[in-house]
Amino acid sequence: MAKLLIVDDEKNLRLVVRKEMTRQGHETDEAADGEAAWNMLEQQDYDVVLCDINMPRLDGIGLLRRTRERSQNPPEVIMLTGQATVETAIEAMKLGAYDYLTKPYRIAELSALVMQAAEKQQLKIDNQRLRAQIARTSVSLPEIVAESSQMKEALRLVRRVSPSDASVLITGESGVGKELVAQAIHRLSGRSDKPFIDLNCAALQDTLLESELFGHEAGAFSGARTRKLGLFEIADGGTLFLDEVMEMPMALQSKLLRALETKTFFRVGGVKKVEVDVRLIAATNRDPERAVDDGTFRADLMYRINSFEINVPPLRTRREDIEPLARHLLFKIAGQNAPEIAPNAIEALRAFDWSGNVRQLRNCLERAVLLSDNSLITTRELPPEVVCRTEKPSFSVSYGSPTSNGANSFHNAAPNNLRDVERMQIIGALEKTGWHRGKTAELLGISPSTLYRRLREYELDVR
């Protein structure tokens, strides 16, 4: 139903109309003249204004003109008068009035007009929200791959908390897929047909973050030429996901806390209270308790957003997920033409620690797809730091005093120090280029002279 403002200097008529509109389920306020109505319009938003024309201080035509000139999202206005003339009717319609009724009018006729005007106003608001949402729409992320017991437990918690409106805090290292978990909670909730809006709190300057969250009015600051809806408004009825929430400045944390507790806020530079119904999901790669102890995050806000916590474990602790996850990512990267992964490459991927988690694994596979031949990814296409952990090839290298067969056999083992790591990377690059030293230097990102010096130092100058 609609939120109405009834503007008329006849008190008895205001009371009759307000009583009837309230009985039909509308939320109604009233004002005795145009100036009083304008003050109320500056304080809050209305869907429809029922406005008399002849009033003291500011008449109906003046109020209509002011709403159209000064309001960013003006309400629909239905003009009511007992002294109708063709000129006033034409002027009102030119200024943007929704319709024009002559007193005395029937309540049924007025009620029908109110419903139509309210529907038009709601369509305008929905259109504005959808445009803002479409502008922020990102490519759909892949589904969650869970073969390990840790991820299955995390998904069990997702299914349990999703139907509620409880705020959720998702913790875990960078790159583990916290946003995927947030999207899964939204898809399984009763808000799935409403917007899912995300914001990385660490990606914006402090001055821009408040405007992004709560929006701003025209003229609120330099460059604010028009009203902008904040993400809280765009997410109304749906879910707001705040990634890296603990990077939010302290001054903004108090405003976020109040918005969550009262479900209302003010736009930057605004005086109208905006009411929203939003479910909050937050994520962080920091230790929540340490952030509170350090004084960088408010304890009361932590209690508010951490009604339910889900931890996403790092990839190195759930190695059984690596192979199915790698195949899933390959399909996302290359589609139906995705290359196969050789067994030795699978072994290398499983053994690596993946400090960057799934994000690092994806980057590794994107590189491997570009380098792969014959639709097969082997250890030759994987980065040297991944291969050195597990690959055990044999190389024949002469060390000055040849044996009877002219070479000694060298078996690559796990490096124990930085020199071993560097030596293993050089050997891996040499093997990839067929021991072509110019290409090897280019692959390693060093000059040929540096490569020759390293080859002599590690006694690799003679194959």
C-alpha positions in Angstrom: 0.0 0.0 0.0 1.0 3.6 -0.4 2.4 6.3 1.9 0.2 9.4 1.4 0.4 13.1 2.3 -3.0 14.9 2.4 -2.7 18.6 2.0 -5.8 20.8 2.5 -6.7 23.8 4.5 -10.2 22.3 5.3 -9.6 20.3 8.5 -12.8 18.3 8.3 -12.1 17.2 4.7 -8.5 16.2 5.7 -9.9 14.0 8.5 -12.5 12.3 6.3 -10.0 11.5 3.5 -7.3 10.4 6.0 -9.8 8.1 7.8 -10.9 6.5 4.5 -7.4 6.1 3.2 -6.2 4.6 6.4 -9.1 2.2 6.4 -7.9 1.0 3.0 -4.5 0.2 4.4 -2.5 3.3 3.3 -0.1 5.1 5.7 -1.3 8.7 5.8 0.0 12.1 7.1 -1.7 15.5 6.7 -0.7 19.1 6.3 -2.8 22.3 6.5 -1.0 24.2 3.7 1.7 24.1 1.1 4.6 25.3 3.3 3.8 22.7 6.0 3.6 20.0 3.3 6.9 21.0 1.8 8.6 20.8 5.2 7.3 17.3 5.6 8.4 16.3 2.1 11.9 17.4 3.0 11.9 15.2 6.0 10.6 11.9 4.5 9.5 10.3 1.2 5.9 9.9 0.2 4.4 7.9 -2.7 1.4 10.1 -3.4 0.4 13.6 -2.4 -3.3 14.6 -2.4 -3.2 18.4 -2.7 -5.7 21.2 -2.7 -5.1 24.1 -5.0 -6.3 27.1 -3.0 -4.4 27.3 0.3 -2.7 30.0 2.4 1.1 30.6 2.3 1.8 28.2 -0.5 -0.9 27.0 -2.9 -1.1 23.7 -4.6 0.3 24.8 -7.9 3.3 26.3 -6.1 3.9 23.1 -4.1 3.6 21.0 -7.2 6.2 23.2 -9.0 8.5 23.1 -6.0 8.5 19.3 -5.8 9.3 19.0 -9.4 12.1 21.6 -9.3 13.8 20.6 -6.0 13.1 16.9 -5.5 15.3 14.2 -7.0 12.5 11.6 -6.8 9.2 13.6 -6.4 6.0 11.8 -5.4 3.0 11.6 -7.7 0.6 14.5 -7.0 -3.2 14.4 -7.4 -4.7 17.9 -7.5 -8.0 18.5 -5.6 -10.0 21.7 -6.0 -13.5 23.1 -5.6 -12.9 25.9 -8.0 -11.8 24.1 -11.2 -10.9 26.0 -14.3 -9.4 24.8 -17.5 -6.3 27.0 -17.1 -5.4 25.5 -13.6 -6.1 22.0 -14.9 -3.8 22.5 -17.9 -1.1 24.1 -15.7 -1.2 21.3 -13.2 -0.9 18.6 -15.8 2.0 20.5 -17.5 3.8 20.6 -14.2 3.6 16.9 -13.9 0.5 16.2 -11.8 -0.8 12.7 -12.0 -4.4 13.7 -12.2 -7.0 16.4 -11.4 -10.2 15.9 -9.3 -12.9 18.4 -8.8 -14.7 18.7 -5.4 -17.0 17.1 -4.5 -15.5 13.8 -5.6 -16.4 10.2 -4.8 -14.1 8.3 -2.4 -14.1 5.3 -4.7 -12.8 7.5 -7.6 -10.1 9.0 -5.4 -9.1 5.5 -4.1 -8.7 4.2 -7.6 -6.5 7.2 -8.5 -4.4 6.7 -5.4 -3.7 3.1 -6.2 -2.7 3.9 -9.8 -0.5 6.8 -8.8 1.2 4.6 -6.1 1.8 1.9 -8.6 3.4 4.3 -11.0 5.6 5.7 -8.2 6.7 2.2 -7.1 7.6 1.4 -10.7 9.8 4.4 -10.9 11.6 3.4 -7.7 12.0 -0.2 -8.9 13.3 1.0 -12.2 15.9 3.1 -10.4 17.0 0.2 -8.2 17.2 -2.2 -11.1 19.3 0.2 -13.1 21.7 0.5 -10.2 21.8 -3.2 -9.6 22.4 -4.0 -13.3 25.3 -1.6 -13.3 26.9 -3.6 -10.5 26.1 -7.0 -11.9 29.2 -9.2 -12.2 29.9 -12.5 -13.9 28.3 -15.4 -12.1 30.8 -17.3 -10.0 31.2 -21.0 -10.1 29.5 -23.4 -7.8 31.2 -24.5 -4.6 33.2 -27.8 -5.0 33.2 -29.7 -1.7 34.7 -33.2 -1.4 36.6 -32.6 1.9 34.9 -33.1 5.3 35.8 -29.5 6.2 34.0 -28.0 3.2 31.0 -30.3 3.6 30.7 -29.1 7.2 30.9 -25.5 6.0 28.1 -26.1 3.5 26.0 -27.8 6.2 26.2 -24.6 8.2 25.3 -22.6 5.1 22.1 -24.7 4.7 21.2 -24.3 8.4 21.6 -20.5 8.6 20.3 -19.6 5.1 16.5 -19.7 5.9 16.9 -17.3 8.8 17.6 -13.5 8.7 20.6 -13.8 11.0 23.7 -11.8 10.2 26.5 -14.0 9.1 30.3 -13.5 9.4 32.4 -15.5 7.0 36.1 -15.9 8.0 39.0 -17.4 6.1 42.2 -16.6 4.2 42.1 -14.5 1.1 41.1 -16.4 -2.0 39.3 -19.3 -0.3 35.9 -18.4 -1.7 34.1 -16.4 1.0 32.0 -14.6 -1.6 30.8 -17.9 -3.0 29.6 -18.9 0.5 27.8 -15.6 0.8 26.1 -16.1 -2.5 25.1 -19.6 -1.5 23.5 -18.3 1.7 21.5 -15.8 -0.4 20.4 -18.3 -3.0 19.1 -20.7 -0.3 17.3 -17.9 1.7 13.8 -16.5 1.3 15.4 -13.4 -0.2 16.8 -15.2 -3.3 14.4 -13.4 -5.6 15.7 -10.0 -4.3 19.0 -8.3 -4.9 22.4 -9.6 -3.8 24.7 -6.6 -3.5 28.4 -6.8 -2.7 31.0 -4.3 -1.7 34.7 -4.6 -0.9 35.3 -2.2 2.0 39.0 -2.2 1.4 38.7 -1.1 -2.2 37.4 2.4 -1.6 38.7 5.5 0.2 37.1 6.3 3.5 35.3 9.4 2.1 33.8 7.4 -0.8 32.8 4.3 1.3 30.0 6.1 3.2 28.5 7.5 0.0 28.7 4.0 -1.6 26.9 2.4 1.3 24.3 5.0 2.1 24.1 7.2 -1.0 24.1 10.9 -1.2 21.9 13.9 -2.1 22.5 16.4 -4.8 25.0 19.0 -3.6 26.2 16.9 -0.6 29.8 17.4 -1.7 31.7 18.6 -4.7 30.7 16.6 -7.8 27.5 15.3 -6.3 25.2 16.7 -9.0 22.3 14.3 -8.6 20.9 12.0 -5.9 22.6 8.6 -5.8 21.1 5.5 -4.1 23.4 3.7 -1.7 23.9 0.0 -1.6 21.7 -0.3 1.4 18.7 1.0 -0.6 19.6 -1.0 -3.7 19.7 -4.2 -1.6 16.3 -3.4 0.1 14.5 -6.7 0.6 17.7 -8.7 -0.3 21.2 -9.3 1.0 24.1 -6.9 1.4 27.6 -8.6 1.4 30.4 -6.5 2.9 33.8 -8.1 2.0 36.8 -7.2 4.1 34.4 -5.5 6.6 37.2 -5.0 9.2 38.9 -2.6 6.9 36.0 -0.1 7.5 37.1 3.1 9.3 36.0 3.5 12.9 33.8 6.5 12.2 31.7 4.6 9.6 31.4 1.6 11.8 29.1 3.5 14.2 26.8 4.6 11.4 26.7 1.0 10.1 25.8 -0.3 13.5 22.9 2.2 13.8 21.6 1.3 10.4 21.6 -2.4 11.2 19.9 -1.9 14.5 17.2 0.6 13.4 16.9 -0.4 9.8 17.0 3.3 8.9 19.7 5.7 7.8 20.3 9.1 6.2 21.9 9.7 2.9 25.1 11.8 2.9 23.9 15.4 3.0 20.2 14.3 3.4 17.6 14.9 6.1 15.1 12.3 5.0 15.2 9.0 7.0 15.3 6.0 4.6 13.9 2.7 5.8 15.3 -0.6 4.5 15.0 -4.3 5.1 18.4 -5.8 4.5 20.2 -8.9 5.6 23.9 -8.4 6.2 26.6 -10.9 5.4 30.2 -9.9 6.1 33.5 -11.4 5.5 37.1 -10.9 6.7 40.5 -12.5 6.4 41.5 -11.1 9.7 41.2 -12.6 13.2 37.9 -11.0 14.6 39.0 -11.3 18.2 42.3 -9.7 17.6 40.7 -6.8 15.6 38.5 -6.1 18.6 41.3 -6.3 21.1 43.5 -4.0 19.0 40.7 -1.4 18.9 40.4 -1.3 15.1 36.9 -2.8 15.2 34.0 -2.0 17.5 33.0 -4.8 19.8 29.3 -3.9 19.6 29.4 -4.0 15.8 31.1 -7.4 16.0 28.3 -8.8 18.1 25.8 -7.4 15.7 27.3 -8.9 12.5 28.6 -12.1 14.0 25.3 -13.7 14.9 26.5 -16.8 13.1 30.1 -17.5 12.0 31.2 -19.8 9.1 34.9 -20.5 8.6 36.2 -21.5 5.2 39.3 -23.6 5.5 42.4 -22.9 3.4 43.0 -25.1 0.4 46.2 -26.7 1.8 44.1 -28.3 4.6 41.6 -29.9 2.2 43.8 -31.4 -0.5 41.1 -33.8 -1.6 39.3 -30.8 -3.0 42.2 -29.8 -5.3 41.7 -32.3 -8.2 37.9 -31.8 -8.6 38.3 -28.1 -8.1 41.1 -28.0 -10.7 38.9 -29.8 -13.3 35.9 -27.5 -12.4 38.1 -24.4 -12.9 39.5 -25.7 -16.2 35.9 -26.0 -17.5 35.2 -22.5 -16.4 38.4 -21.2 -18.1 38.3 -23.2 -21.4 34.8 -24.6 -21.6 34.2 -27.8 -23.6 37.7 -27.6 -25.0 39.4 -27.7 -21.6 42.6 -29.8 -21.6 43.1 -32.9 -19.5 45.4 -32.9 -16.6 48.2 -35.5 -16.6 48.6 -37.7 -13.4 52.0 -36.2 -12.6 50.5 -32.7 -12.8 47.6 -33.7 -10.5 50.2 -35.0 -8.0 52.1 -31.6 -8.2 48.9 -29.6 -7.7 47.9 -31.8 -4.7 51.3 -31.4 -3.0 51.6 -27.6 -3.3 50.6 -25.5 -0.3 48.6 -22.8 -2.3 49.2 -19.8 0.0 46.8 -17.9 -2.3 44.2 -20.6 -2.1 41.7 -21.1 -5.0 42.6 -17.7 -6.6 46.2 -18.8 -6.9 45.1 -22.2 -8.3 43.0 -20.6 -10.9 45.8 -18.3 -12.0 48.1 -21.4 -12.3 45.6 -23.2 -14.4 45.0 -20.2 -16.7 48.8 -20.1 -17.4 48.8 -23.9 -18.0 45.9 -23.6 -20.5 47.9 -21.1 -22.5 51.0 -23.2 -22.5 49.4 -26.6 -23.0 49.9 -28.6 -26.2 47.7 -31.5 -27.5 45.0 -30.7 -25.0 47.1 -32.0 -22.1 48.5 -30.2 -19.1 51.7 -31.8 -17.7 54.2 -30.6 -15.2 56.0 -28.7 -18.0 53.1 -26.3 -18.2 53.0 -25.7 -14.4 55.0 -22.9 -12.7 58.4 -24.1 -11.4 57.5 -23.4 -7.8 54.6 -25.8 -8.0 56.6 -28.5 -9.8 59.7 -28.3 -7.5 57.6 -29.5 -4.6 56.8 -32.9 -6.1 58.4 -33.6 -9.5 61.3 -36.0 -9.5 62.8 -36.1 -13.0 66.2 -37.4 -13.8 68.8 -35.2 -15.5 72.2 -36.1 -16.7 74.7 -33.4 -15.7 78.5 -33.4 -16.0 80.4 -32.2 -12.9 83.9 -31.9 -14.4 85.1 -35.5 -13.7 82.9 -37.7 -15.9 82.1 -41.2 -14.9 82.3 -44.1 -17.3 79.1 -43.2 -19.0 80.1 -39.6 -19.3 77.6 -38.1 -16.8 76.3 -38.4 -13.3 72.6 -38.9 -12.6 70.9 -36.1 -10.7 67.5 -36.6 -9.1 65.5 -33.5 -8.1 64.6 -33.6 -4.5 62.7 -31.1 -2.3 64.9 -28.0 -1.9 66.3 -27.3 1.6 67.4 -23.7 1.2 67.2 -20.8 -1.2 70.1 -21.9 -3.3 68.4 -25.3 -3.9 65.1 -23.5 -4.8 66.9 -21.3 -7.4 68.8 -24.2 -8.8 65.6 -26.2 -9.2 63.8 -23.3 -10.9 66.7 -23.0 -13.4 66.6 -26.7 -14.2 62.8 -26.6 -14.6 63.1 -23.7 -17.0 65.9 -25.3 -19.0 63.8 -28.4 -19.4 60.8 -26.4 -20.6 63.0 -24.7 -23.3 65.0 -27.8 -24.3 68.1 -26.3 -22.7 67.9 -23.2 -25.0 69.7 -20.6 -22.8 68.3 -17.5 -24.5 64.7 -18.7 -24.1 65.5 -19.9 -20.5 66.7 -16.5 -19.5 63.6 -14.9 -21.0 61.3 -17.4 -19.2 63.1 -16.7 -15.8 63.0 -12.9 -16.4 66.8 -12.5 -16.0 69.5 -11.4 -18.4 71.5 -14.1 -20.4 74.7 -13.0 -18.6 73.0 -13.6 -15.2 71.9 -17.0 -16.4 75.4 -18.0 -17.6 76.8 -17.0 -14.2 74.2 -19.1 -12.4 74.9 -22.1 -14.7 78.6 -21.9 -13.8 77.9 -21.4 -10.2 75.6 -24.5 -10.0 77.8 -26.5 -12.4 75.1 -26.7 -15.0 77.1 -25.0 -17.8 77.7 -28.4 -19.5 74.7 -30.5 -20.0 
